[in-house]
């Protein structure tokens, strides 16, 4: 054979080898893509986990007992949810208010522009609609808006405020974070998670904005503190029930298509909402039905829309949010103060004419006597102003969620060694932050897959961990193995088929495993909203993942008679989860961790460009307050 022939033969062999490898890689990729959980299983176990943790709303023996329970629930929610970790300078200092331009009209009212400092460095714009010739004390109405990009300039909100002023009431049109003038980078609602990570309640910023708005109204010399109302649509409806239930200065409330009991959201994901609507631990103490019942005996009108094209369709809300609360108002002898209205014209997501007239009628009934204003709206379309006309000047450097969190993080994490805590005590602290509930694999269920022509054995299985979780795993191995590796990835296993193939050729046994919210175990729907539901009932998504990784590691280490099992992680989410799994467990069955894509510091999650939906589990409340990545690595060693 000539040299040329030999070269030709080698080249042909190389092509054959490449073709064989390519075909094998494609078949391995296909094998790694095969589903392991049953259809809908990931979603159903997530729903079951959350549903089991929703507290029941129970009617007490008498109205006096419910008043006592109201006070207890209000205190718990305020201290353990709304103001958890919030500095006194945010909560207790009297807010600064700067009054600016006044726009006078010939229609019986004026518009006074103002900005209010809801916490040090963060200003919110607002417009006060003030009746002319005020001579006595009058009702006040806080108007909060929802997810409408026009903010305080949205026409239906202007019409409402104009009408309230023409009816002799003080109406404050308060801008909402992320909307209108604050529709800029840094005020995205989900960015509140950056404060949560630092151990400072992010939802406090939303609550303080509403509360400061109420302060402004009640500081007015003509404000009647006995007649204080709050109303708003959508996210404004959420603001309405949150403030009204937790601040007893509010004497009447009219939320419009803004909230529901959590069970309704489990069944209809379009109603879940942003992070502020599902804050950490809220439903551990009080579901939204509880918050509604906490309005007893104050007048409360719930308005929902029959064909709502956004969320909270009337027929899906009434059975779980209104009906269970009726007996509480009846027990207190004020059944007439609790009303429900279903809007059918237009029936979509709205606070239009019909709904506004329901508000006027309700205010007339409970705030006025004698000669009542008409329930009909006073035509005022010609008085609607542009966003530019309603613009309120704000400081050039207004604080944002990112800037507030970054400032809080300068002193974090706490130096445990300086506090004299042992490694064991630090580990206990990590377990508490993650709220780990230990799990174990009770059994594995073999799952049949399609036939393949690969040189490796593939065993698919479902790992059953108690009654809560069933999770997917796959073991791929050749006839001879010298090492075993547990593989975790933010992405699908199939995305890493080439690397897995290389490891198999190097005689590795590869165990692919997905904890909840990852890969095959990720429920349908929005990742970040699904994690919110777990957090709001008092658990921590990261802690659940940690417990699952620990259980899977123990199971496979025992199965293959290993003292410890090495892990390979790809991605920031599983990278931190695996590190926490090892750091929080002693003695740990997790061996070495080879991490790709794991952040060097949790403070990277506070950057203006960092987004909660990309890695929601990592924004675990108080994690950075106690540990950054170097501290976790130290514990893991």
C-alpha positions in Angstrom: 0.0 0.0 0.0 1.4 3.3 -1.0 1.7 6.3 1.3 -1.1 8.0 -0.6 -3.3 5.0 -0.2 -2.6 4.9 3.5 -3.5 8.6 3.9 -6.7 8.0 1.9 -7.7 5.1 4.1 -7.0 7.1 7.3 -9.0 10.0 5.9 -11.9 7.7 5.0 -11.8 6.2 8.5 -11.8 9.6 10.1 -14.9 10.6 8.1 -16.6 7.3 9.2 -15.7 8.0 12.8 -17.0 11.5 12.6 -20.3 10.3 11.0 -20.7 7.6 13.6 -20.0 10.2 16.4 -22.5 12.6 14.9 -25.2 10.0 14.6 -24.5 8.8 18.2 -24.6 12.4 19.5 -28.0 13.1 17.8 -29.5 9.9 19.2 -28.2 10.7 22.6 -29.6 14.2 22.4 -33.0 12.7 21.4 -32.8 10.3 24.3 -32.1 13.1 26.8 -35.1 15.0 25.6 -37.6 12.2 26.3 -40.2 13.2 29.0 -40.1 11.4 32.3 -42.9 12.9 34.4 -46.5 12.2 33.4 -48.3 15.0 31.4 -49.2 17.8 33.7 -47.5 16.1 36.7 -45.0 19.0 37.3 -47.8 21.5 37.3 -50.2 19.5 39.5 -47.7 18.8 42.3 -46.7 22.5 42.3 -50.4 23.4 42.7 -50.9 20.8 45.4 -47.8 22.0 47.3 -49.1 25.6 47.4 -52.8 24.7 48.0 -51.9 22.6 51.1 -50.3 25.7 52.7 -53.2 28.2 52.2 -54.8 28.9 55.6 -58.5 28.4 56.0 -60.8 31.3 56.7 -62.9 30.3 59.7 -65.8 32.2 61.1 -65.3 32.8 64.8 -67.9 32.4 67.5 -68.8 36.1 67.6 -67.9 39.5 66.0 -65.9 40.5 69.0 -63.6 37.5 68.6 -63.1 38.4 64.9 -62.1 42.0 65.8 -59.5 40.5 68.1 -58.3 38.1 65.4 -58.2 41.0 62.9 -55.8 42.9 65.1 -53.6 39.9 65.5 -53.5 39.2 61.7 -52.9 42.9 60.9 -49.9 43.0 63.3 -48.4 39.8 61.9 -48.7 40.9 58.3 -47.3 44.3 59.0 -44.4 43.1 61.1 -43.5 39.8 59.4 -44.3 40.7 55.8 -44.7 44.4 55.0 -42.0 45.9 57.3 -39.7 42.9 57.8 -36.1 44.1 57.8 -37.2 47.7 57.0 -35.1 50.4 58.7 -36.8 52.8 61.1 -35.7 55.7 58.9 -38.0 54.4 56.2 -41.0 53.5 58.4 -41.3 56.1 61.1 -39.9 59.4 59.9 -42.6 61.9 58.8 -42.5 62.1 55.0 -41.4 65.3 53.3 -44.0 66.8 51.0 -43.2 69.5 48.4 -46.1 71.4 47.0 -45.6 72.8 43.5 -47.8 74.4 40.8 -51.5 74.8 41.2 -53.7 74.6 38.1 -56.9 76.6 38.6 -60.0 75.7 36.6 -63.4 77.3 36.0 -65.1 74.0 36.8 -65.3 74.1 40.6 -62.0 72.6 41.5 -58.2 73.1 41.2 -55.3 70.7 40.7 -52.3 71.0 43.1 -49.2 69.2 42.0 -46.9 67.7 44.7 -44.3 65.2 45.3 -43.9 63.1 48.5 -40.8 61.4 49.8 -42.1 58.0 50.7 -38.7 56.9 52.1 -35.3 58.7 52.1 -34.4 59.5 48.6 -37.5 58.1 46.8 -40.1 60.6 45.6 -43.5 59.9 44.2 -45.4 62.5 42.1 -49.1 63.2 42.7 -51.9 65.6 41.9 -54.5 66.7 44.5 -57.9 67.5 43.1 -59.3 70.1 45.5 -62.9 71.5 45.5 -63.1 75.3 45.5 -64.5 77.2 48.5 -63.9 74.6 51.2 -65.5 75.7 54.4 -65.8 72.4 56.4 -64.3 69.0 56.6 -64.9 66.8 53.6 -64.3 63.1 52.6 -61.0 62.2 51.2 -60.3 59.6 48.5 -57.0 58.0 47.7 -56.9 57.0 44.0 -54.3 54.5 43.1 -53.7 53.2 39.6 -52.8 49.8 38.2 -50.7 48.5 35.4 -51.5 51.3 33.0 -48.4 52.9 31.4 -50.2 56.3 31.3 -50.2 56.3 35.1 -51.9 59.3 36.8 -52.7 60.7 33.3 -54.9 57.8 32.3 -58.3 59.3 31.2 -60.6 57.1 33.3 -58.6 58.0 36.4 -58.7 61.7 35.7 -62.4 61.6 35.2 -62.9 59.8 38.5 -60.8 62.4 40.4 -62.5 65.3 38.7 -65.9 63.9 39.6 -64.9 63.3 43.2 -63.7 66.9 43.5 -66.9 68.3 41.9 -68.8 66.2 44.5 -67.0 68.1 47.3 -64.3 65.5 48.1 -60.5 65.7 48.2 -59.1 63.3 45.6 -55.4 62.4 45.5 -54.2 61.0 42.2 -51.1 59.2 43.2 -48.5 57.9 40.7 -47.6 54.2 40.9 -44.1 52.8 40.8 -43.3 51.7 37.2 -46.1 53.6 35.6 -46.6 57.1 34.2 -43.7 59.4 35.2 -42.1 56.4 37.0 -42.3 54.2 33.9 -38.5 54.1 33.7 -35.8 51.6 34.4 -35.4 50.9 38.0 -39.0 50.8 39.0 -40.0 47.4 37.5 -42.2 45.8 40.1 -40.3 42.6 40.2 -37.1 44.5 41.1 -38.5 44.6 44.6 -36.8 41.2 44.8 -33.5 42.9 45.0 -34.5 44.3 48.4 -35.9 41.0 49.5 -32.5 39.4 48.8 -30.9 41.9 51.2 -33.4 41.0 53.9 -35.5 44.2 53.5 -39.1 43.7 52.5 -39.4 45.0 48.9 -43.2 45.3 49.2 -42.7 47.9 51.9 -41.9 50.4 49.2 -45.3 49.9 47.7 -47.1 50.1 51.0 -45.2 53.2 52.1 -46.2 54.9 48.9 -49.9 54.3 49.6 -49.6 55.1 53.3 -47.8 58.4 52.6 -50.5 59.3 50.1 -53.0 58.8 52.9 -50.8 61.0 55.2 -51.0 63.8 52.6 -54.8 63.6 52.4 -55.3 63.5 56.2 -52.9 66.4 56.8 -55.2 68.6 54.7 -57.0 71.1 57.0 -60.4 70.2 55.6 -59.9 66.4 55.7 -62.6 64.4 57.5 -60.8 61.5 59.2 -64.1 59.7 59.6 -64.6 59.5 55.8 -61.5 58.1 54.2 -61.8 56.0 51.0 -59.4 54.2 48.7 -60.1 52.9 45.2 -58.3 51.7 42.1 -58.4 49.3 39.2 -56.3 46.2 38.7 -53.0 46.7 40.5 -54.8 49.7 42.0 -57.4 47.2 43.2 -54.6 45.2 44.8 -53.2 48.4 46.4 -56.7 49.2 47.6 -57.3 46.0 49.6 -53.7 45.9 50.9 -53.8 49.4 52.4 -57.4 49.2 53.5 -57.1 45.9 55.3 -53.9 46.9 57.1 -54.5 50.6 57.8 -57.6 51.2 59.9 -57.5 54.9 59.0 -59.3 53.8 55.8 -63.1 53.8 56.5 -64.4 52.7 53.1 -62.9 50.7 50.2 -63.7 50.0 46.6 -61.2 47.7 44.9 -61.9 47.1 41.2 -60.7 43.8 39.5 -57.6 43.8 41.5 -57.2 40.7 43.6 -58.6 37.2 44.5 -58.1 34.4 47.0 -54.9 32.5 46.2 -56.9 29.4 45.1 -58.4 31.3 42.2 -54.8 32.2 41.0 -53.7 28.6 41.2 -56.5 27.7 38.9 -56.1 30.7 36.5 -52.5 31.7 36.0 -53.5 35.0 34.3 -54.5 36.3 37.8 -51.2 35.5 39.5 -49.8 39.0 39.1 -46.4 40.5 39.8 -44.2 40.0 42.9 -45.7 42.7 45.0 -49.1 40.9 44.7 -47.5 37.7 46.1 -45.0 38.9 48.6 -43.0 36.6 50.7 -45.0 34.9 53.5 -48.2 37.0 53.1 -50.5 33.9 52.7 -48.7 32.1 55.5 -50.5 34.6 57.7 -53.5 35.9 55.6 -54.9 35.0 52.3 -56.8 37.7 50.3 -60.1 36.4 51.6 -58.7 37.1 55.1 -57.7 40.6 54.1 -61.2 41.2 52.8 -62.8 39.9 56.0 -60.5 42.3 57.9 -62.6 45.1 56.5 -65.4 44.3 58.9 -67.3 46.5 59.8 -66.1 49.1 57.3 -68.1 49.6 54.0 -66.6 47.5 51.3 -67.6 47.3 47.6 -65.9 44.7 45.4 -66.3 45.3 41.7 -65.3 42.7 39.1 -66.0 42.4 35.3 -68.0 39.7 33.6 -65.7 39.3 30.6 -62.5 40.6 32.0 -59.8 40.2 29.3 -56.9 40.6 31.8 -57.6 38.8 35.1 -60.0 38.1 37.9 -63.1 37.3 35.8 -66.1 37.9 38.1 -67.5 34.4 38.0 -64.2 32.9 39.1 -63.6 35.3 42.0 -67.0 35.6 43.8 -67.1 32.0 45.2 -63.7 32.3 46.8 -63.2 36.0 47.6 -66.7 37.4 48.3 -69.0 34.6 49.4 -66.8 33.3 52.2 -66.6 36.8 53.7 -70.4 37.5 53.7 -71.0 35.7 57.1 -68.4 37.9 58.8 -70.3 41.1 57.9 -73.6 39.4 58.8 -72.2 38.3 62.2 -71.2 41.9 62.9 -74.7 43.1 62.0 -73.5 45.1 59.0 -74.4 42.9 56.0 -75.5 45.9 54.0 -71.9 47.3 54.1 -70.5 44.5 52.1 -71.5 44.6 48.4 -70.5 42.9 45.2 -71.0 44.3 41.7 -70.5 42.6 38.4 -69.8 44.9 35.5 -71.3 43.9 32.1 -70.9 47.1 30.2 -68.4 46.8 28.8 -67.5 43.8 31.0 -63.8 43.9 30.1 -61.0 45.0 32.4 -62.1 48.6 33.1 -63.0 51.4 35.5 -65.2 53.1 33.0 -68.5 54.9 33.4 -70.7 52.1 34.9 -68.0 51.1 37.5 -67.3 54.7 38.4 -71.0 55.3 39.0 -71.1 52.3 41.4 -68.3 54.1 43.3 -70.2 57.4 43.5 -73.4 55.6 44.6 -71.5 53.7 47.3 -69.8 56.9 48.6 -73.2 58.7 48.6 -74.7 55.9 50.7 -72.0 55.8 53.3 -70.4 59.3 53.4 -73.3 61.6 52.9 -76.7 62.2 54.4 -79.6 64.5 53.6 -79.4 66.0 50.1 -77.1 63.5 48.2 -75.1 64.2 45.1 -76.3 62.3 42.0 -75.0 58.8 41.4 -74.6 59.8 37.8 -71.2 61.0 36.5 -70.8 64.7 35.8 -69.7 64.9 32.2 -66.1 66.1 32.3 -64.4 64.7 29.2 -63.3 68.2 28.0 -61.3 68.6 31.2 -59.0 65.6 30.7 -55.3 66.8 30.6 -52.2 65.5 28.9 -49.4 63.7 30.7 -47.3 66.8 30.1 -49.8 69.1 31.8 -49.9 66.7 34.8 -46.1 66.3 35.0 -44.6 66.8 38.4 -40.9 67.8 38.7 -38.8 65.1 40.5 -35.2 65.2 41.8 -32.7 64.3 39.2 -31.4 61.4 41.2 -34.5 59.6 42.5 -33.9 56.3 44.3 -34.8 53.1 42.6 -35.1 49.5 43.7 -31.6 48.7 42.5 -30.0 51.8 44.2 -31.8 51.1 47.4 -30.8 47.4 47.4 -27.2 48.3 46.5 -27.0 50.8 49.4 -28.4 48.1 51.7 -25.9 45.6 50.4 -22.8 47.6 51.3 -23.0 46.3 54.8 -23.8 42.7 53.7 -23.4 39.9 54.4 -23.2 39.9 58.2 -19.8 38.7 59.4 -20.6 35.6 61.3 -17.1 35.1 62.6 -17.3 38.6 64.1 -20.5 37.5 65.9 -18.8 34.5 67.3 -21.0 31.9 65.5 -19.5 28.5 65.0 -19.6 26.7 61.6 -22.4 24.6 62.9 -24.4 27.7 63.9 -23.8 29.3 60.6 -25.1 26.2 58.8 -28.2 26.3 61.0 -28.7 29.9 60.0 -28.5 29.0 56.3 -31.1 26.2 56.9 -33.4 28.8 58.5 -33.0 31.3 55.7 -33.7 28.7 53.1 -36.5 27.2 55.2 -35.3 23.7 54.3 -37.8 20.9 55.0 -35.7 17.7 54.7 -36.7 15.2 52.1 -35.8 11.6 51.2 -36.4 9.4 48.2 -39.0 6.9 49.3 -38.9 5.0 46.0 -38.0 5.2 42.4 -40.4 4.4 39.6 -38.8 3.0 36.4 -40.0 4.8 33.2 -39.9 3.1 29.8 -38.4 5.1 27.0 -38.1 4.5 23.2 -35.6 2.0 21.9 -32.3 3.3 20.9 -29.1 2.1 19.3 -26.6 3.7 21.7 -23.5 2.0 23.2 -24.8 3.0 26.7 -27.5 1.9 29.0 -30.2 4.5 29.7 -32.4 4.2 32.8 -35.2 6.7 33.2 -36.9 7.0 36.6 -39.1 9.1 38.7 -37.9 9.8 42.2 -40.8 9.9 44.7 -40.0 12.2 47.7 -42.8 11.8 50.2 -46.3 12.9 49.2 -45.1 16.2 47.8 -42.7 15.7 45.0 -42.0 13.3 42.1 -38.9 14.3 40.2 -37.2 13.2 37.0 -33.8 11.4 36.8 -31.9 9.6 34.1 -28.8 7.4 34.5 -26.6 6.9 31.4 -23.7 4.5 31.7 -21.5 2.2 29.7 -20.5 -1.4 30.5 -17.5 -0.2 32.5 -17.6 2.9 34.7 -14.9 4.3 36.9 -16.6 7.5 38.1 -20.1 8.7 38.9 -21.3 12.3 38.4 -24.6 13.9 39.2 -25.5 16.5 36.5 -27.6 19.6 37.2 -28.3 22.2 34.5 -30.5 25.3 34.2 -31.2 24.1 30.6 -32.5 20.9 29.3 -30.1 17.9 29.6 -30.2 17.6 25.8 -28.4 20.9 25.5 -25.3 19.3 26.9 -25.4 16.0 25.0 -21.9 16.6 23.5 -20.3 17.1 26.9 -22.2 14.2 28.4 -21.1 12.0 25.5 -17.4 12.9 26.2 -17.8 12.0 29.8 -19.4 8.7 28.9 -16.5 7.9 26.7 -14.2 8.7 29.6 -16.1 5.9 31.5 -18.3 8.2 33.7 -21.7 7.2 34.9 -23.9 10.3 34.4 -26.9 10.9 36.5 -29.1 13.7 35.2 -31.5 15.1 37.8 -34.0 18.1 37.7 -35.3 19.7 40.9 -38.5 21.6 40.8 -38.6 24.6 38.4 -35.8 23.1 36.4 -36.0 21.3 33.0 -38.4 18.4 33.0 -39.7 19.4 36.5 -40.6 22.9 35.6 -44.4 23.5 35.7 -46.1 25.0 32.7 -46.6 28.7 32.8 -44.5 31.6 34.0 -41.4 30.5 36.0 -41.2 33.6 38.2 -44.9 33.6 38.9 -44.8 29.9 39.9 -42.0 30.6 42.3 -43.9 33.5 43.8 -46.7 31.2 44.8 -44.3 29.0 46.7 -42.8 32.0 48.5 -46.0 33.7 49.5 -47.2 30.6 51.4 -44.1 30.7 53.5 -41.7 28.3 51.7 -38.6 29.2 49.7 -38.2 27.9 46.2 -34.4 27.7 46.6 -34.8 25.8 49.9 -37.2 23.3 48.2 -34.6 22.8 45.4 -31.8 22.4 48.0 -33.8 19.7 49.9 -34.5 17.8 46.7 -30.8 17.9 45.6 -29.7 16.6 49.0 -32.3 13.8 48.8 -31.3 12.8 45.3 -27.6 12.9 46.2 -28.1 10.6 49.2 -30.2 8.2 47.1 -27.8 7.7 44.3 -24.7 7.7 46.7 -26.4 4.8 48.5 -27.4 3.1 45.3 -23.9 3.1 44.0 -22.2 2.6 47.4 -20.4 5.9 47.3 -19.3 7.9 50.4 -19.9 11.1 48.4 -21.2 11.9 45.0 -19.6 14.6 42.8 -21.8 17.2 41.1 -21.4 19.1 37.9 -23.6 22.2 37.5 -24.2 24.4 34.5 -26.0 27.7 35.0 -26.4 30.2 37.8 -29.6 28.8 39.2 -28.5 25.2 39.9 -25.0 26.4 40.6 -26.2 28.3 43.7 -28.7 25.6 44.6 -26.0 22.9 44.6 -23.7 25.1 46.6 -26.4 25.8 49.2 -27.2 22.1 49.3 -23.7 21.2 50.3 -23.1 24.2 52.6 -26.3 23.5 54.6 -25.8 19.8 55.1 -23.3 18.1 57.4 -22.0 15.5 56.9 -22.8 16.1 53.3 -23.0 13.3 50.7 -22.1 15.9 48.1 -18.5 15.6 47.0 -16.7 18.0 44.7 -18.8 20.5 42.7 -17.7 21.6 39.3 -19.7 24.7 38.6 -20.0 26.5 35.3 -21.9 29.8 35.2 -22.3 30.2 38.9 -22.0 33.9 40.0 -19.0 34.9 42.0 -21.3 37.1 44.2 -25.0 37.4 44.9 -24.5 41.1 44.6 -24.5 40.6 40.8 -28.2 40.0 41.2 -28.6 43.6 42.4 -27.3 45.2 39.2 -29.7 47.5 37.3 -29.7 45.0 34.4 -30.3 42.0 36.5 -33.9 40.7 36.3 -35.8 38.6 38.8 -37.6 36.5 36.2 -34.3 35.1 34.9 -33.4 33.4 38.2 -36.3 33.9 40.7 -35.2 31.3 43.2 -31.9 33.1 43.9 -33.7 36.2 45.2 -34.4 34.2 48.4 -35.4 36.6 51.2 -32.5 37.5 53.4 -29.9 35.2 51.7 -27.4 38.0 51.0 -28.0 39.4 54.4 -26.5 36.3 55.9 -24.3 34.8 53.1 -22.6 35.7 49.9 -21.0 33.1 47.6 -17.6 33.1 49.4 -19.3 32.4 52.7 -21.3 29.6 51.2 -18.1 28.2 49.6 -16.4 28.3 53.0 -19.3 26.4 54.6 -19.3 23.9 51.8 -15.6 23.1 52.5 
